[in-house]
Amino acid sequence: LPSVFIIAARLTLASGLMAPFVWRWHRPALQTLSLRDWGWALLAGSFHAGSLLLLFFSLENTSVLVNGVLRRTSPLWVLLLEILVLHTVFNRRV
């Protein structure tokens, strides 16, 4: 099966199973969300789906070891990109 199908099925199944429980216990909070909040939630969900897509794609093209090392060192990559792109200066505690 293609990776995209597996990811879509996984997210659809999880959403379908969780939605009734979330709606039942958090309905008042959901009804107070603005259109802007729903937009941010949609954007976050899209990034999560993209992350899973890249994860499955990388597992098809590299070993599990390489994939695990890259995923576990992602905070270091973010730190490096923040220093190089945003010119952030961190103190020793970071």
Secondary structure, DSSP 8 states (H G I E B T S, - for coil): --HHHHHHHHHHHHHHHHHHHHHHHHHHHHHT--HHHHHHHHHHHHHHHHHHHHHHHHHHHS-HHHHHHHHHTHHHHHHHHHHHHH-----TT-
